[in-house]
Amino acid sequence: MNIVLCGMMGAGKTSVGIKIADLTGMRWYDTDELIVQKYGKIPAIFEFYGEERFREMESEIVRGISEEDNAVISTGGGCVLRPENSAALKKHGKIIFLKVDIAVLFERTGHTSDDRPLLKNTTFDKMKELLDYRTPIYESCADHTIDTNGKDIEQVAREICAVCGIPVIA
């Protein structure tokens, strides 16, 4: 079984995914990192090919990685917006939505627009609008929702292991 982390950019999917892998001995993958390794930097993909082509690349990565077993998969913020991606990821895993307040998200990502094309020239209101749009989708595909507010990375990782029934070895 895989643990699949979804949520907004800045929710902590990468940090928590790495911590879960450390605690359990599971392999860790990041869909955005795999895209960069195969196709190049994400901002360049968005600039030259557009978001739709990026999403196609993302779906290709998901089709491959979803067949893994005993892995932690940190997804990009928009990955599970495509139903075929969430269906593929659910096939061998449990999807966990990392829920976090908009103020925390904006603090973490509002200054990183160069690395996050969808946040380029963003405002708090635009980010809130994106979060409001995506949250019901995250919730509908998730097997569990973990509220990360006020918790550190290890607390969140251990909570996910507990709800998924994955033993912690570290």
N, C-alpha and C positions, 0 to 999 in steps of 0.2 A: 504494500500500500504506500502511496505517496501522500505527502502533505503539500498542498498548493496554497500559496498565500496570495490574496488579491486585495486590492484597495487603491486608494488614490496615491499619486506621486507624493512621496514624503511621509507615507504612513508607517514606514519602517520595515517593509517587506524584505529588503536585502539584509539589513542588520539582524532581524529576527530569524530569517532563513539560515544565515550563517551560524547563529547561536544554536538553533535547533539541531543543525548538523553536528556541531561540536558536542552537544549534550547527548546525542543519540547514536552517533557513528553513521548516520545516513549520509548519502551523497547530496550535495547542494548544487543547484543550477539556477541561473538567473536568465530569464528569457531575453531581456534587453542585452545582457552581456553576450549571449549566444548570437544575437543578431549582429552586434558589433564585430564579433569574431568572424562571422561569415560574410557580412555585407559592407561593413564600415560604420562610421560614426552616425548615430541616429539623427542629429541635426542636419547633416549633409543629405541623408536619405529623404528627410522631410523637404528640404529645400529643393533638391533636384528631381525627386520623383513624387512627392506629395504623401499625404497621410494614408491614402487608400493603398498605395503600393507598399508602404511600411506595414500596414495591417496584413497584407497578403504574405509578406515575409514572416511576420510574427506568427501567422497561422501555420505556415510551413514548419517553423521551429516547434510550435506546440504539437503538431501531429507527430513529430519525431520524439520529442521528450516525454509526451504523455504515455508512451509505451514503457517507460522506465518503471522500475519497482524499487521500493525502499529509498525514495529520493524526496528531498525537500525542493520545491520549485517556487521561486519568487517570480511573480509575473509582473509585466509592465502594467501601468495604471489603466490602460485601455484594453488589455488583453482579453478579459472575460466579457467585454461588451459584445463580442461576436459569439452568438450561441454555439456555433460549431467548436469554438475553442473551449468554452466551459464544459460542453458535453464530452469532448476528448479528454480533458483534464479530470473530469469526474469518473471516467471509466476505470481508472486505476488509483484514484485518490480521493481525499476529502479536501474540499475547498474551504479555506478559512478567510473570512473577511476581517481585515484589520481596520477597525473603525476608530477615527480620531477627529477631534474637534477642528473646525475650520481655522480657528486662530492659531492652533499648533501647526497645521499644515502650511498656512501662509508664512508663518515664522520660519519654518524649515525650508520652504521652496521658493518663496517670493523673490529671492535674490539669485536664483539658479537658472534663470530662463535660457541661458546659453546652452545648457545641457538638456533642457526640457522644452522642446519646441512648442508644445501646447500652452506653456506658461509664458511665452515671450510677450513682453509688454503687458503682463497681466496686472490686474488690480484685485483687491480683496473681494470685491463684488463679483468679478468675473470668475474667480476661483470658487466662490461660494455657489455660483450658478452651475459650474461644472460638477462640483460635489453633489449638489441637490439633484442633478440629472442622473449621475452615476450611482448614487447610494442605493436606490431601489433595485438596480440591476445587480450590484454586488450582493445585496441581501437575498435576492431571489435565486442566485446560483450557489450561494454559500451553504455548506453543511452546518457551519458554526460561525457566529459573529463574536469577535473578541474586542471588547472596548479597551483600547490601549492607553487611554487618558490617565495620567498620573502613575503609570507603571514604567519600570525600566525594561530594557531589552530582555534580560534574563527572566523576569517575572512573566512577560508575555510569552516567551518561548516555552517555559515550563507549563504555563496554563494550556497552551496549544497541545503539548505532548499529553497532558492529562486528559483533555477532552477527546483526543484521538486514540487514547489507549496505547501510546508509544512509550516504552520504558526508557527512562533516562539512565545512561550508564556513566555519565561524568559528574 
